[in-house]
Amino acid sequence: MSRGGEEGCRGTKENGYPSGLIHKHSCPTRRRQEVDDRRPKTTLTLPYIKGLSEAVRRILTPLDVKVVFRPLNTLRKMLIHLKDPVPSDQRKGIVYSIPCDGCPKVYIGQTGRSLKHRLAEHRCALKNGDVAASALAEHTLATGHPVALTKAEVIDHHLYQLTLGIYSYCNRLHY
């Protein structure tokens, strides 16, 4: 330490500063460089999911990846809705179900249009006996069972074609 530095240290000690604080700021250290060398090279921000998030962090930490978690739901997402929600029967891009009144089968369909528009197409196909336009019309003509178009309901809103396959395989019988 230079002579001017020693005088500065003495002056700060006389003014009541702790010696640890004086030493920390007056002596150059390599500590900060060591801390920087240990800092992860990449940071990954993921939504927090209990059980899964801890495992992801455990796996990525040895790979020099810092994992930071954020909540799935925030107050902002819960409280701020800039637009009024569209009623489900008017939304486009839906997966819907129509039960048969004569048997326990349920028709599951998907459309990029609204439920109201698609039901109108089913009505027209039923009226005209057009089996090419509607599997629902095919079932009605083959069995004579009436279908309950008034009991049609939206199951989900979809963005991808995969949704229909998942619903028809896992949840209900598709015909």
C-alpha positions, 0 to 999 in steps of 0.5 A: 500500500502506498504512503498516501493510502496508509494515511487514508487508512489511518484517517478512516480508522480514527473516524471510527470505520471498521478495519475489515471495511477499510481493508476490503476497499483498500486492498486489491483482491482476486476474489471478484475474478474468482467469483466471475469465473464460477458464474454460470455461462447461461441462464434459463428462465422456466415456469415453476412446476413443483417436483419437476423444477427442482429436478431440472435445476439439479440436472442443469447446474453441473452443466454450468446453466443457471436455472431461474423459475417464474410463477405460472400465474401472476397477479397481472395475468389474473387481474388484467383482461383487456378484452371481454371473453368470447362465448365458447359457442362463438369461438373459432377453432374448437373441439366439440361433442354431440351425443346420440339420443338413441345410443351411448355414442358421442360424436367428437368433432373439430372445426376452425369455425364456430360451433354455431356454424358447424351445427348448421352444417350438420343440420343441413347434412342430416336434412339432405342425407349427405353422409360425405359432409358429416359422419353424424349424418352417416350414423343417423342414416345407418341406425335411425337414431336421432342426434341431440344437436341442442346438447352439443358442447365445446370440449376445448379450444384447439390450435393444432390438429393433434387435439382431436386425436388426443380427445378421441383416443383418451376421453370418448368414443369417436365414430 
